[in-house]
Amino acid sequence: VLGVPVSANGSEIKAAYRRLARTWHPDVVSVNQKEMSADRFMRIQAAYSTLSDPNQRADYDRNLRRWNRPFTTVEATATAVASYGFSSYGANRNWETDQC
């Protein structure tokens, strides 16, 4: 959202936030862009709030690493099964009587 690298320090985050806030703040855009800019500004504000707080930043970085690591075979299979809806396959079947 802020367009900063993962390794950005506090001053880089603050500079990016200020630059984007000057561009997207609802008070500085034209009337026909207010609704879109308000939504965008809220996302910018939320990102800055998260990245500028050391505890929230640590949580964010931890979650980012978790989502960027490659899946193991077991995780990939479980994800595929869940996303394709196969988890309920055969739920209505009675294997003792339906095998004929």
N, C-alpha and C positions, 0 to 999 in steps of 0.2 A: 504494500500500500504506500509506504513512504519511499520506496525505490532505493533503499540503502542496502549495502551488502550485509551478509550475516555477521561479518566481523566489525561492523560499524560501532564506533564509540559514542559516548553521550553527546559530544559536540556535533558530530556528523548527523546524529538522529535529530537533534534540536534544529540544526540548520535546514534539514530536509522538511521537518514539520513546519517551520516558519515559512519556507518557500511555498509549500503546498497550501498552507493556511491563507496566505496572501492571495493565492490564485482561486481557491475554492470556497472561501468563507461566503455564506449567503448574503452578507451585507455588501459585498463587492462585485457580485455578478449581476447580469441583467435580469429583469423581472421574469422573463420566460425560462431562465435557467435556475431559478431559486430552489425548486423542489429537488432537482437532480443534484445541485451543488450541496444542498443541506444533507442529503444522504451520503454523498462523497465526503463531505467535511466530517460527519460523525464517524465514518470509518477511519479517516485520517487521525481524528482525535483519539479514537480507541487504540489505534496502533501506537501512537505516541505515548499514550498513558501506559500501555503494556511495556513498551521498550525502554521507557525512561525510569521505571520502577525496578530496582535491582532484583527483588524477589520475583516479580512477574516476568521479568526478562529471563531469569534462570529457568522458570517453568516453561516459557515459550521456547527457549533454546533446547531444553530437554525434549519437548514434544516434537520439535522440528527434526532433531536427530532421529527420533523414533520413526517418524514418517518417511524420512529420507533413506533409511537403511533398507537393503534388499530383503525381500521376503525369503524365509526358509521354505522348503518344499511343503511342509505341514501347514504353515501359515498361508501360503499361496493357495493350496488346495481348499483350506477352510474358507478363505475369502471368496474363492470362485464358487464354491458350493452355496455359500450364503447369498452372494450377489445374484446368482442365477436361480435361486429359489428351489434348489434340489433338496433342501433340508427336510421338506415334508414329503418327498417322493416315497411312495409306498405306504404312507401313513394309513390309508384307508383299505389296505389289502390285508387279507388274512392268509399268511403264507402256508398254513396247514391245509386250507381248502381251495386255494386259488392256483395250485400247482398243476392241476389236471388239464 
